[in-house]
Amino acid sequence: MAAVNTSGPLIRAAEFRALPGQGDLLADRLLRAASLLAETAGCQLWLVHRDEEDPETVRVFETWASRQQCNAALDQPEIVTNAAHVLEVVDGAPTVIDGQRLGGARDVRGAAGATAFAHRHRIAEEIYVTLTGGGHVMVDGEPFDLTPLVAVRVAPASARELHAGPDGLEVLAFGTHSPGDGEMVNGTDDR
């Protein structure tokens, strides 16, 4: 059996079971964790998922650039405090499964960048300014080229997905922060 690479990206799935009648509160507290981790170094995805058949079961799917960055983020005082609030409303310890990325649909379709994802906001608009490199941003299925010093404004409710070109892409993103405002959506790039 091959050894697991613990120095590369970390993929984690956690399942929480709320105390009876506490599913909404559990979901809110896990969404609060998502907002606290949104700008944390190494956090590439923190997706809160509620079971359709059982509203007391809430899952979190995470992708981290490294296990070390995950551990450092979970040691932040605000995260520790929020985790304690989460544990107040769960029935037993969560089930946590760690793994490593092997591949997926984006790899098969050839999307640029293994960690690209489409998302949108209900409230916040964003402005992306290209600093170096190039690529494109898909906004509701329409591509906008990104070259140095080009700015693209994205309205709330519009799905957006950044894609780096062969020289990479460094952007500066401006926008307001509203906890729980963002949502993941299916990829918008079908070029």
Legacy VTK file of the C-alpha trace (Angstrom):
# vtk DataFile Version 3.0
C-alpha trace
ASCII
DATASET POLYDATA
POINTS 191 float
0.000 0.000 0.000
1.319 3.491 -0.930
2.057 6.009 1.811
-0.272 9.007 2.112
1.300 12.352 1.216
0.694 14.605 4.227
2.661 17.561 2.837
0.382 18.257 -0.150
-3.196 19.532 -0.353
-5.677 18.233 2.225
-9.226 17.250 1.369
-11.508 16.839 4.389
-15.126 15.821 4.864
-16.799 16.175 8.263
-20.304 15.096 9.235
-22.064 16.674 12.207
-25.262 15.406 13.812
-27.226 18.111 15.622
-29.061 17.608 18.879
-32.813 17.174 18.215
-34.267 20.402 16.828
-30.857 22.114 16.565
-30.142 21.565 12.846
-30.721 25.222 11.915
-28.467 26.460 14.699
-25.753 23.955 13.767
-25.903 25.059 10.115
-25.676 28.732 11.162
-22.632 28.066 13.344
-20.871 26.125 10.594
-21.642 28.928 8.129
-20.104 31.318 10.663
-16.968 29.145 10.567
-16.988 29.423 6.768
-17.071 33.219 6.985
-14.204 33.215 9.509
-12.097 30.950 7.285
-12.923 32.623 3.960
-9.781 34.750 3.884
-7.486 32.342 5.744
-4.252 31.368 4.014
-4.529 27.943 2.444
-8.330 27.619 2.635
-9.477 26.836 -0.892
-12.952 25.543 -0.089
-15.182 25.389 2.982
-18.593 24.199 1.831
-21.457 23.631 4.275
-23.985 21.018 3.089
-27.269 20.037 4.725
-28.714 16.581 4.198
-31.970 16.765 2.211
-33.524 13.831 4.069
-32.261 14.591 7.571
-32.158 18.285 8.578
-30.188 17.421 11.720
-27.211 16.221 9.617
-24.853 18.899 8.311
-21.614 18.185 6.445
-18.581 20.326 5.717
-16.340 19.718 2.702
-12.935 21.383 2.880
-9.927 21.779 0.607
-6.685 23.138 2.056
-3.396 23.906 0.326
-1.696 21.939 3.109
-2.423 20.161 6.381
-0.159 22.672 8.143
-2.261 25.623 6.932
-5.432 23.812 7.997
-4.050 23.182 11.482
-2.833 26.787 11.804
-6.257 28.111 10.778
-8.077 25.885 13.250
-5.844 27.215 16.054
-6.978 30.845 15.536
-8.817 32.172 18.636
-12.024 33.079 16.751
-12.137 29.630 15.139
-11.536 27.874 18.479
-14.386 29.889 20.056
-16.731 29.145 17.147
-15.826 25.435 17.258
-16.823 25.361 20.931
-20.214 26.866 19.966
-20.613 24.216 17.249
-19.907 21.428 19.734
-22.622 22.778 22.063
-25.314 21.746 19.572
-23.952 18.437 18.229
-24.839 14.943 19.345
-21.431 13.311 19.776
-18.167 13.909 17.969
-18.280 14.644 14.243
-17.064 12.047 11.785
-13.975 13.453 10.032
-12.383 11.876 6.956
-9.123 13.257 5.545
-7.789 12.423 2.108
-5.681 13.650 -0.747
-6.758 14.962 -4.123
-6.529 12.377 -6.887
-8.456 14.148 -9.666
-11.948 15.034 -10.720
-14.255 16.524 -13.323
-12.248 19.736 -13.706
-9.139 17.708 -14.423
-10.964 15.715 -17.101
-12.417 18.765 -18.843
-9.062 20.564 -18.653
-10.013 23.594 -16.587
-7.031 25.834 -15.864
-5.924 25.549 -12.257
-6.893 22.678 -9.995
-8.456 24.983 -7.412
-10.575 27.212 -9.659
-14.225 27.402 -8.693
-17.254 29.427 -9.646
-19.107 31.389 -7.014
-21.555 34.252 -6.610
-22.780 36.583 -3.885
-26.267 37.763 -2.977
-25.102 41.158 -1.689
-21.454 41.880 -2.459
-20.091 43.065 -5.769
-16.431 42.436 -6.548
-13.776 44.133 -8.642
-10.814 42.098 -9.876
-7.648 43.941 -10.947
-4.991 41.907 -12.754
-1.554 42.523 -11.242
0.617 40.048 -13.176
0.166 37.224 -15.626
-3.038 36.739 -17.527
-6.053 34.566 -18.139
-9.770 35.195 -18.137
-12.733 35.486 -15.812
-16.033 33.904 -16.795
-18.996 36.040 -15.677
-22.346 34.317 -16.218
-20.758 32.320 -19.056
-19.172 35.336 -20.801
-15.347 35.466 -20.894
-13.419 38.632 -20.046
-9.694 38.634 -20.790
-7.392 39.507 -17.916
-4.078 41.212 -18.633
-1.970 43.390 -16.308
-3.835 46.416 -14.911
-7.182 45.381 -16.398
-10.114 45.646 -13.962
-13.395 43.718 -14.187
-16.431 44.559 -12.026
-18.787 41.694 -11.186
-22.288 42.477 -9.953
-23.964 40.580 -7.124
-25.771 37.410 -8.241
-23.431 36.957 -11.232
-21.464 33.720 -11.246
-17.725 34.283 -11.650
-14.774 31.943 -12.158
-11.129 32.968 -12.605
-8.804 30.991 -14.879
-5.050 31.493 -15.087
-3.206 31.464 -18.386
0.136 29.712 -18.983
2.060 32.467 -17.126
-0.190 32.292 -14.056
-2.560 34.967 -12.806
-2.273 37.316 -9.860
-5.333 39.454 -9.123
-6.343 41.851 -6.412
-10.005 41.418 -5.456
-12.002 44.248 -3.902
-15.410 43.840 -2.310
-17.383 43.952 0.881
-17.435 41.030 3.291
-20.848 39.757 4.340
-20.724 36.495 6.346
-22.584 33.684 4.587
-23.082 35.775 1.418
-21.098 33.576 -0.979
-22.209 30.351 -2.611
-20.479 27.861 -4.865
-22.046 27.265 -8.285
-21.372 24.911 -11.177
-18.433 25.942 -13.356
-19.216 28.612 -15.954
-16.376 27.930 -18.385
-17.332 25.762 -21.331
-14.704 27.016 -23.762
LINES 1 192
191 0 1 2 3 4 5 6 7 8 9 10 11 12 13 14 15 16 17 18 19 20 21 22 23 24 25 26 27 28 29 30 31 32 33 34 35 36 37 38 39 40 41 42 43 44 45 46 47 48 49 50 51 52 53 54 55 56 57 58 59 60 61 62 63 64 65 66 67 68 69 70 71 72 73 74 75 76 77 78 79 80 81 82 83 84 85 86 87 88 89 90 91 92 93 94 95 96 97 98 99 100 101 102 103 104 105 106 107 108 109 110 111 112 113 114 115 116 117 118 119 120 121 122 123 124 125 126 127 128 129 130 131 132 133 134 135 136 137 138 139 140 141 142 143 144 145 146 147 148 149 150 151 152 153 154 155 156 157 158 159 160 161 162 163 164 165 166 167 168 169 170 171 172 173 174 175 176 177 178 179 180 181 182 183 184 185 186 187 188 189 190
